[in-house]
């Protein structure tokens, strides 16, 4: 499995494709991650709130893969924004690692207004070698511009919800203009996206699955994706998106499916601690 890499604004590189473990039960996560690693996956995206960091770490240890071949992301949960240094220590202990490759602020939680404090802590975490790159998740333009203006450090990544029914052209464009790489969470969106006649028609015509068509749409936009999958077959199929291209017309047809429909919360009102 050969996966292209994206170069971040700090000079580090990240595999453009990986495995997400959101809502993956801890007692199943280890085997799913091990299977993905056996298939050639090298990028794993987890978070403290997923409560499966320990299982991810167990899979990494059992895999025997050299640490420098892996790209591991975890995230700072909302209630720990004023306690980020202790939070990363806990995550690293669970993962069994001395550093992560990417550490993200999970949500801006504007009601609490502590994300700027968290961002300053992440800079220290990076300086201390506990994270090679730092970034944010679910940040809108005003949140991004504030952390940049008040710290002079541009996040390497903004991980946001993106799929055909929520294409996020404007926010992706803002990320691009600021030199921030965009990661797409929930890249396959709703079942309605996979079943949409436009997606199904393209998939049937080119001999691919609807999921492969959607993931290829992300890849051709330059986005970083890490869909969740549990079966070996789906893990393999999801990753098989680098040996074909969608035509310009196909890309435009998928672009036109944008309806502003979210799967997850709106970052403007998401304030759960």
DRENDRENGU-619764 format. One record per residue (C-alpha): residue in three letters; z, x, y; residue number from 1. Coordinates in steps of 0.1 Angstrom, whole numbers. Layout:
<sites>
+------+-------+-------+-------+-----+
: rest :    pz :    px :    py :  nr :
+------+-------+-------+-------+-----+
:  ALA :     Z :     X :     Y : NUM :
...
+------+-------+-------+-------+-----+
</sites>
This chain:
<sites>
+------+-------+-------+-------+-----+
: rest :    pz :    px :    py :  nr :
+------+-------+-------+-------+-----+
:  UNK :     0 :     0 :     0 :   1 :
:  UNK :   -12 :    16 :    32 :   2 :
:  UNK :     2 :     0 :    64 :   3 :
:  UNK :    -9 :    10 :    99 :   4 :
:  UNK :    18 :    21 :   124 :   5 :
:  UNK :    24 :    11 :   160 :   6 :
:  UNK :    36 :    38 :   184 :   7 :
:  UNK :    65 :    26 :   205 :   8 :
:  UNK :    71 :    36 :   242 :   9 :
:  UNK :    97 :    61 :   231 :  10 :
:  UNK :    73 :    80 :   209 :  11 :
:  UNK :    86 :    67 :   176 :  12 :
:  UNK :    63 :    48 :   152 :  13 :
:  UNK :    69 :    15 :   133 :  14 :
:  UNK :    50 :     1 :   104 :  15 :
:  UNK :    30 :   -29 :   116 :  16 :
:  UNK :    39 :   -48 :    85 :  17 :
:  UNK :    73 :   -53 :    67 :  18 :
:  UNK :    97 :   -76 :    50 :  19 :
:  UNK :   121 :  -100 :    69 :  20 :
:  UNK :   152 :  -112 :    51 :  21 :
:  UNK :   163 :  -140 :    75 :  22 :
:  UNK :   180 :  -168 :    55 :  23 :
:  UNK :   177 :  -147 :    23 :  24 :
:  UNK :   208 :  -153 :     2 :  25 :
:  UNK :   229 :  -121 :    -1 :  26 :
:  UNK :   230 :  -124 :   -39 :  27 :
:  UNK :   191 :  -124 :   -40 :  28 :
:  UNK :   184 :  -100 :   -12 :  29 :
:  UNK :   189 :   -68 :   -32 :  30 :
:  UNK :   162 :   -76 :   -58 :  31 :
:  UNK :   137 :   -90 :   -33 :  32 :
:  UNK :   140 :   -58 :   -12 :  33 :
:  UNK :   138 :   -36 :   -43 :  34 :
:  UNK :   106 :   -54 :   -53 :  35 :
:  UNK :    91 :   -50 :   -19 :  36 :
:  UNK :    99 :   -13 :   -18 :  37 :
:  UNK :    84 :    -9 :   -53 :  38 :
:  UNK :    52 :   -25 :   -39 :  39 :
:  UNK :    51 :    -1 :   -11 :  40 :
:  UNK :    69 :   -19 :    17 :  41 :
:  UNK :    87 :     6 :    40 :  42 :
:  UNK :    98 :   -16 :    69 :  43 :
:  UNK :   128 :   -40 :    64 :  44 :
:  UNK :   141 :   -63 :    91 :  45 :
:  UNK :   177 :   -76 :    89 :  46 :
:  UNK :   205 :   -86 :   112 :  47 :
:  UNK :   243 :   -87 :   113 :  48 :
:  UNK :   242 :  -125 :   114 :  49 :
:  UNK :   220 :  -127 :    82 :  50 :
:  UNK :   250 :  -115 :    63 :  51 :
:  UNK :   229 :   -95 :    39 :  52 :
:  UNK :   230 :   -60 :    53 :  53 :
:  UNK :   251 :   -48 :    24 :  54 :
:  UNK :   225 :   -61 :    -1 :  55 :
:  UNK :   197 :   -44 :    19 :  56 :
:  UNK :   217 :   -12 :    18 :  57 :
:  UNK :   222 :   -14 :   -19 :  58 :
:  UNK :   185 :   -18 :   -25 :  59 :
:  UNK :   177 :    12 :    -3 :  60 :
:  UNK :   202 :    33 :   -22 :  61 :
:  UNK :   189 :    22 :   -56 :  62 :
:  UNK :   153 :    27 :   -46 :  63 :
:  UNK :   157 :    64 :   -43 :  64 :
:  UNK :   131 :    64 :   -15 :  65 :
:  UNK :   137 :    92 :    11 :  66 :
:  UNK :   154 :    79 :    42 :  67 :
:  UNK :   127 :    92 :    65 :  68 :
:  UNK :   100 :    71 :    47 :  69 :
:  UNK :   118 :    39 :    57 :  70 :
:  UNK :   120 :    19 :    89 :  71 :
:  UNK :   152 :    -2 :    90 :  72 :
:  UNK :   160 :   -27 :   118 :  73 :
:  UNK :   192 :   -46 :   124 :  74 :
:  UNK :   205 :   -67 :   153 :  75 :
:  UNK :   235 :   -71 :   174 :  76 :
:  UNK :   249 :  -106 :   172 :  77 :
:  UNK :   257 :  -126 :   203 :  78 :
:  UNK :   295 :  -126 :   200 :  79 :
:  UNK :   294 :   -87 :   198 :  80 :
:  UNK :   275 :   -80 :   230 :  81 :
:  UNK :   306 :   -67 :   247 :  82 :
:  UNK :   315 :   -47 :   215 :  83 :
:  UNK :   282 :   -32 :   205 :  84 :
:  UNK :   295 :     2 :   195 :  85 :
:  UNK :   319 :   -12 :   170 :  86 :
:  UNK :   292 :   -37 :   158 :  87 :
:  UNK :   267 :   -10 :   150 :  88 :
:  UNK :   293 :    10 :   131 :  89 :
:  UNK :   300 :   -20 :   109 :  90 :
:  UNK :   263 :   -26 :   103 :  91 :
:  UNK :   257 :    10 :    94 :  92 :
:  UNK :   287 :     9 :    70 :  93 :
:  UNK :   272 :   -21 :    53 :  94 :
:  UNK :   238 :    -6 :    51 :  95 :
:  UNK :   251 :    27 :    39 :  96 :
:  UNK :   231 :    45 :    65 :  97 :
:  UNK :   240 :    70 :    93 :  98 :
:  UNK :   214 :    54 :   116 :  99 :
:  UNK :   189 :    26 :   119 : 100 :
:  UNK :   154 :    30 :   131 : 101 :
:  UNK :   156 :     0 :   155 : 102 :
:  UNK :   186 :   -18 :   169 : 103 :
:  UNK :   180 :   -50 :   188 : 104 :
:  UNK :   200 :   -74 :   210 : 105 :
:  UNK :   195 :  -106 :   190 : 106 :
:  UNK :   195 :  -132 :   218 : 107 :
:  UNK :   200 :  -130 :   256 : 108 :
:  UNK :   226 :  -159 :   255 : 109 :
:  UNK :   222 :  -164 :   293 : 110 :
:  UNK :   253 :  -186 :   295 : 111 :
:  UNK :   275 :  -156 :   288 : 112 :
:  UNK :   256 :  -131 :   308 : 113 :
:  UNK :   266 :  -101 :   287 : 114 :
:  UNK :   232 :   -89 :   276 : 115 :
:  UNK :   230 :   -63 :   303 : 116 :
:  UNK :   263 :   -48 :   292 : 117 :
:  UNK :   250 :   -48 :   257 : 118 :
:  UNK :   218 :   -30 :   268 : 119 :
:  UNK :   239 :    -2 :   284 : 120 :
:  UNK :   258 :     1 :   251 : 121 :
:  UNK :   226 :     3 :   231 : 122 :
:  UNK :   215 :    32 :   253 : 123 :
:  UNK :   247 :    51 :   243 : 124 :
:  UNK :   241 :    41 :   207 : 125 :
:  UNK :   207 :    57 :   209 : 126 :
:  UNK :   220 :    88 :   226 : 127 :
:  UNK :   246 :    91 :   199 : 128 :
:  UNK :   218 :    91 :   172 : 129 :
:  UNK :   229 :    58 :   156 : 130 :
:  UNK :   196 :    42 :   164 : 131 :
:  UNK :   163 :    59 :   169 : 132 :
:  UNK :   148 :    31 :   190 : 133 :
:  UNK :   164 :     2 :   208 : 134 :
:  UNK :   150 :   -31 :   219 : 135 :
:  UNK :   156 :   -68 :   223 : 136 :
:  UNK :   148 :  -101 :   206 : 137 :
:  UNK :   140 :  -135 :   221 : 138 :
:  UNK :   140 :  -121 :   257 : 139 :
:  UNK :   119 :  -138 :   284 : 140 :
:  UNK :   104 :  -122 :   314 : 141 :
:  UNK :   134 :  -125 :   336 : 142 :
:  UNK :   157 :  -110 :   310 : 143 :
:  UNK :   133 :   -81 :   304 : 144 :
:  UNK :   128 :   -73 :   341 : 145 :
:  UNK :   166 :   -74 :   346 : 146 :
:  UNK :   174 :   -48 :   319 : 147 :
:  UNK :   146 :   -26 :   331 : 148 :
:  UNK :   156 :   -28 :   368 : 149 :
:  UNK :   192 :   -22 :   361 : 150 :
:  UNK :   189 :     6 :   336 : 151 :
:  UNK :   155 :    22 :   340 : 152 :
:  UNK :   152 :    21 :   302 : 153 :
:  UNK :   124 :    -1 :   289 : 154 :
:  UNK :   130 :   -18 :   255 : 155 :
:  UNK :   108 :    -4 :   228 : 156 :
:  UNK :   104 :   -38 :   212 : 157 :
:  UNK :   108 :   -75 :   220 : 158 :
:  UNK :   110 :   -95 :   188 : 159 :
:  UNK :   100 :  -131 :   195 : 160 :
:  UNK :    89 :  -163 :   177 : 161 :
:  UNK :    51 :  -162 :   173 : 162 :
:  UNK :    28 :  -182 :   150 : 163 :
:  UNK :    -3 :  -203 :   155 : 164 :
:  UNK :    15 :  -233 :   169 : 165 :
:  UNK :    35 :  -211 :   193 : 166 :
:  UNK :    11 :  -183 :   202 : 167 :
:  UNK :    31 :  -169 :   231 : 168 :
:  UNK :     1 :  -155 :   249 : 169 :
:  UNK :    19 :  -152 :   283 : 170 :
:  UNK :    51 :  -135 :   269 : 171 :
:  UNK :    30 :  -112 :   247 : 172 :
:  UNK :    10 :  -103 :   278 : 173 :
:  UNK :    42 :   -95 :   297 : 174 :
:  UNK :    55 :   -73 :   269 : 175 :
:  UNK :    21 :   -55 :   269 : 176 :
:  UNK :    22 :   -50 :   307 : 177 :
:  UNK :    57 :   -35 :   304 : 178 :
:  UNK :    48 :   -12 :   275 : 179 :
:  UNK :    69 :   -32 :   251 : 180 :
:  UNK :    57 :   -38 :   215 : 181 :
:  UNK :    58 :   -74 :   203 : 182 :
:  UNK :    73 :   -82 :   169 : 183 :
:  UNK :    66 :  -118 :   156 : 184 :
:  UNK :    94 :  -135 :   138 : 185 :
:  UNK :    86 :  -166 :   118 : 186 :
:  UNK :    50 :  -154 :   118 : 187 :
:  UNK :    38 :  -181 :    94 : 188 :
:  UNK :    54 :  -209 :   115 : 189 :
:  UNK :    57 :  -243 :   101 : 190 :
:  UNK :    42 :  -257 :    69 : 191 :
:  UNK :    18 :  -275 :    92 : 192 :
:  UNK :     4 :  -241 :   103 : 193 :
:  UNK :    -4 :  -231 :    68 : 194 :
:  UNK :   -18 :  -265 :    60 : 195 :
:  UNK :   -38 :  -269 :    92 : 196 :
:  UNK :   -75 :  -277 :    84 : 197 :
:  UNK :   -87 :  -249 :   107 : 198 :
:  UNK :   -66 :  -223 :    88 : 199 :
:  UNK :   -75 :  -237 :    54 : 200 :
:  UNK :  -112 :  -238 :    62 : 201 :
:  UNK :  -112 :  -201 :    73 : 202 :
:  UNK :   -92 :  -191 :    42 : 203 :
:  UNK :  -115 :  -210 :    19 : 204 :
:  UNK :  -146 :  -195 :    35 : 205 :
:  UNK :  -135 :  -159 :    33 : 206 :
:  UNK :  -116 :  -161 :     0 : 207 :
:  UNK :   -81 :  -155 :    14 : 208 :
:  UNK :   -49 :  -175 :    14 : 209 :
:  UNK :   -38 :  -194 :    45 : 210 :
:  UNK :    -9 :  -170 :    49 : 211 :
:  UNK :   -32 :  -140 :    48 : 212 :
:  UNK :   -54 :  -156 :    75 : 213 :
:  UNK :   -24 :  -162 :    98 : 214 :
:  UNK :    -9 :  -127 :    92 : 215 :
:  UNK :   -43 :  -111 :    98 : 216 :
:  UNK :   -45 :  -131 :   131 : 217 :
:  UNK :   -12 :  -114 :   141 : 218 :
:  UNK :   -24 :   -80 :   131 : 219 :
:  UNK :   -56 :   -83 :   151 : 220 :
:  UNK :   -35 :   -93 :   181 : 221 :
:  UNK :   -17 :   -60 :   177 : 222 :
:  UNK :    16 :   -77 :   168 : 223 :
:  UNK :    42 :   -63 :   143 : 224 :
:  UNK :    50 :   -88 :   115 : 225 :
:  UNK :    75 :   -90 :    87 : 226 :
:  UNK :    72 :  -123 :    68 : 227 :
:  UNK :    99 :  -134 :    43 : 228 :
:  UNK :    88 :  -137 :     7 : 229 :
:  UNK :   108 :  -138 :   -26 : 230 :
:  UNK :    82 :  -137 :   -54 : 231 :
:  UNK :    65 :  -105 :   -63 : 232 :
:  UNK :    31 :  -122 :   -61 : 233 :
:  UNK :    37 :  -135 :   -26 : 234 :
:  UNK :    50 :  -101 :   -15 : 235 :
:  UNK :    19 :   -85 :   -27 : 236 :
:  UNK :    -5 :  -111 :   -12 : 237 :
:  UNK :    12 :  -111 :    22 : 238 :
:  UNK :     8 :   -74 :    25 : 239 :
:  UNK :   -29 :   -75 :    15 : 240 :
:  UNK :   -42 :   -81 :    50 : 241 :
:  UNK :   -56 :   -47 :    60 : 242 :
:  UNK :   -89 :   -48 :    41 : 243 :
:  UNK :  -106 :   -76 :    60 : 244 :
:  UNK :  -111 :   -88 :    96 : 245 :
:  UNK :  -113 :  -122 :   111 : 246 :
:  UNK :  -144 :  -128 :   133 : 247 :
:  UNK :  -140 :  -134 :   170 : 248 :
:  UNK :  -148 :  -171 :   165 : 249 :
:  UNK :  -121 :  -173 :   138 : 250 :
:  UNK :   -96 :  -157 :   161 : 251 :
:  UNK :  -105 :  -181 :   189 : 252 :
:  UNK :  -102 :  -211 :   166 : 253 :
:  UNK :   -67 :  -200 :   156 : 254 :
:  UNK :   -58 :  -193 :   192 : 255 :
:  UNK :   -67 :  -229 :   200 : 256 :
:  UNK :   -39 :  -242 :   177 : 257 :
:  UNK :   -12 :  -232 :   201 : 258 :
:  UNK :     8 :  -263 :   209 : 259 :
:  UNK :    41 :  -248 :   222 : 260 :
:  UNK :    60 :  -259 :   191 : 261 :
:  UNK :    90 :  -239 :   183 : 262 :
:  UNK :   106 :  -234 :   148 : 263 :
:  UNK :   137 :  -219 :   162 : 264 :
:  UNK :   159 :  -223 :   194 : 265 :
:  UNK :   147 :  -219 :   230 : 266 :
:  UNK :   161 :  -186 :   243 : 267 :
:  UNK :   169 :  -203 :   276 : 268 :
:  UNK :   195 :  -226 :   259 : 269 :
:  UNK :   205 :  -206 :   228 : 270 :
:  UNK :   241 :  -196 :   235 : 271 :
:  UNK :   257 :  -198 :   200 : 272 :
:  UNK :   284 :  -171 :   195 : 273 :
+------+-------+-------+-------+-----+
</sites>
